[in-house]
Amino acid sequence: MERYKIIKEVGNGTFGNVWQALNKQTGEVVAIKKMKKNYYSWEECINLREVKSLRRMSHPNIVKLKQVIRENDILYFVFEYMECNLYNLMENRPHLFLESQVTNWCFQIFQGRSILSPHILNMSQHGGIVPLKFFYDHQYMVLLLICGQWVQ
């Protein structure tokens, strides 16, 4: 974790806390999720269903997992950083969204969700489809953050 400089906490959930951080070597801003549970071996970490699934996923509408780090029995996920989630975007809107914007966002959400097998992810355990799980970038892309409890 020495390669990252923590900037600020951006979230706190059931399974971990999330910080905005800076990669000291590249200058890239990332999101780091520190898991609350301790992990006592690297094998235990890489065998987590969440880790296996996230490492395989590559889709323009799913937030990318960049790195998995285990340090001092603490597990960290390093994700691409997204500035805003849809909840914040909706809360701070100056006017109603255009129908074309909403249609485009729904399409992107369904595109990201479509690659997830129902046997891999149970959305009710994941927390459901809520605006806090969807992030919005400066290129008007909507990305789904996949974290939480995974089922077989």
C-alpha positions as CSV (number, residue, x, y, z in Angstrom):
1,M,0.0,0.0,0.0
2,E,3.1,2.2,0.1
3,R,2.6,3.1,-3.5
4,Y,-0.7,4.9,-2.8
5,K,-1.3,8.1,-1.0
6,I,-4.8,8.2,0.6
7,I,-6.6,11.4,-0.3
8,K,-10.0,11.1,1.5
9,E,-12.6,8.5,2.6
10,V,-15.4,8.3,0.0
11,G,-17.6,5.5,1.3
12,N,-18.3,3.1,4.2
13,G,-20.2,-0.1,3.7
14,T,-21.0,-3.4,5.3
15,F,-17.9,-5.1,4.1
16,G,-15.4,-2.3,3.9
17,N,-14.4,1.3,3.7
18,V,-13.5,3.1,0.4
19,W,-10.9,5.8,-0.1
20,Q,-9.9,8.0,-3.0
21,A,-6.1,7.5,-3.4
22,L,-3.3,8.6,-5.6
23,N,-0.8,6.1,-7.2
24,K,2.5,7.8,-6.3
25,Q,4.3,6.2,-9.3
26,T,1.8,7.0,-12.0
27,G,-0.2,9.9,-10.7
28,E,-3.5,7.9,-11.3
29,V,-6.4,8.5,-9.0
30,V,-7.9,5.2,-7.8
31,A,-10.5,3.9,-5.3
32,I,-9.2,1.6,-2.6
33,K,-11.6,-0.6,-0.7
34,K,-10.3,-1.9,2.6
35,M,-12.1,-5.0,3.6
36,K,-13.3,-5.2,7.3
37,K,-12.6,-8.9,7.7
38,N,-9.0,-10.1,8.1
39,Y,-7.5,-12.6,5.7
40,Y,-4.6,-14.7,7.0
41,S,-3.3,-16.1,3.7
42,W,-3.0,-15.0,0.1
43,E,-4.6,-18.3,-1.0
44,E,-7.7,-17.4,1.1
45,C,-7.9,-14.0,-0.7
46,I,-7.5,-15.3,-4.3
47,N,-10.1,-18.1,-3.6
48,L,-12.8,-15.6,-2.7
49,R,-15.6,-15.8,-5.2
50,E,-15.7,-12.0,-5.4
51,V,-12.0,-11.8,-6.3
52,K,-12.3,-14.6,-8.9
53,S,-15.3,-13.0,-10.5
54,L,-13.9,-9.4,-10.5
55,R,-10.6,-10.5,-12.0
56,R,-12.5,-12.1,-15.0
57,M,-14.8,-9.3,-15.7
58,S,-14.0,-6.9,-18.4
59,H,-16.8,-4.7,-19.7
60,P,-17.1,-1.0,-20.4
61,N,-20.0,-0.7,-18.0
62,I,-18.4,-2.4,-15.0
63,V,-15.9,-0.6,-12.7
64,K,-12.5,-2.2,-13.3
65,L,-10.6,-4.0,-10.6
66,K,-7.0,-2.9,-11.0
67,Q,-5.2,-4.8,-8.2
68,V,-5.8,-7.0,-5.2
69,I,-3.4,-6.4,-2.2
70,R,-3.1,-8.3,1.0
71,E,-0.9,-6.5,3.6
72,N,-0.8,-7.3,7.3
73,D,-3.8,-9.7,7.0
74,I,-5.9,-6.9,5.5
75,L,-7.3,-7.2,2.0
76,Y,-7.6,-4.2,-0.3
77,F,-9.2,-3.9,-3.7
78,V,-7.9,-1.2,-6.0
79,F,-10.5,0.0,-8.5
80,E,-10.6,2.7,-11.2
81,Y,-11.9,5.9,-9.5
82,M,-15.3,7.2,-10.4
83,E,-16.1,10.8,-9.3
84,C,-19.8,10.6,-8.9
85,N,-22.5,7.9,-8.4
86,L,-26.0,8.2,-9.9
87,Y,-27.5,9.0,-6.5
88,N,-25.3,12.2,-6.2
89,L,-26.1,13.1,-9.8
90,M,-29.8,12.8,-9.2
91,E,-29.7,14.6,-5.9
92,N,-27.7,17.6,-7.3
93,R,-29.5,18.0,-10.6
94,P,-30.5,21.5,-11.5
95,H,-33.4,20.3,-13.7
96,L,-35.1,17.1,-14.8
97,F,-33.0,14.7,-16.9
98,L,-33.8,14.4,-20.6
99,E,-35.6,11.2,-21.6
100,S,-32.7,10.4,-23.9
101,Q,-30.3,10.6,-21.0
102,V,-32.3,8.3,-18.8
103,T,-32.8,5.8,-21.7
104,N,-29.1,5.8,-22.4
105,W,-28.2,5.2,-18.7
106,C,-30.7,2.4,-18.4
107,F,-29.3,0.8,-21.6
108,Q,-25.8,1.0,-20.1
109,I,-26.9,-0.4,-16.7
110,F,-28.6,-3.4,-18.5
111,Q,-25.5,-3.9,-20.7
112,G,-23.3,-4.2,-17.6
113,R,-25.8,-6.3,-15.7
114,S,-26.2,-8.6,-18.7
115,I,-22.8,-10.2,-18.4
116,L,-23.5,-11.3,-14.8
117,S,-24.9,-14.8,-14.6
118,P,-27.7,-15.2,-12.1
119,H,-25.7,-18.1,-10.7
120,I,-22.8,-15.8,-9.9
121,L,-24.5,-12.9,-8.4
122,N,-27.7,-12.7,-6.3
123,M,-28.7,-9.0,-6.6
124,S,-30.8,-9.2,-3.4
125,Q,-27.6,-10.0,-1.4
126,H,-25.6,-7.5,-3.4
127,G,-27.9,-4.8,-2.2
128,G,-30.1,-4.6,-5.3
129,I,-30.1,-2.2,-8.2
130,V,-29.8,1.2,-6.4
131,P,-28.2,4.5,-7.6
132,L,-25.4,4.2,-5.1
133,K,-24.0,1.1,-7.0
134,F,-23.8,3.0,-10.3
135,F,-21.1,5.5,-11.1
136,Y,-21.1,8.2,-13.7
137,D,-17.9,9.4,-15.4
138,H,-17.1,12.5,-17.4
139,Q,-17.7,10.7,-20.7
140,Y,-21.4,10.1,-19.7
141,M,-20.8,6.4,-19.1
142,V,-22.6,4.5,-16.3
143,L,-20.6,1.8,-14.6
144,L,-21.8,-0.8,-12.2
145,L,-19.7,-1.5,-9.1
146,I,-19.8,-5.2,-8.3
147,C,-18.9,-5.8,-4.6
148,G,-20.6,-7.5,-1.8
149,Q,-21.7,-11.1,-1.1
150,W,-21.3,-13.5,-3.9
151,V,-23.2,-16.8,-4.3
152,Q,-22.5,-19.9,-6.2
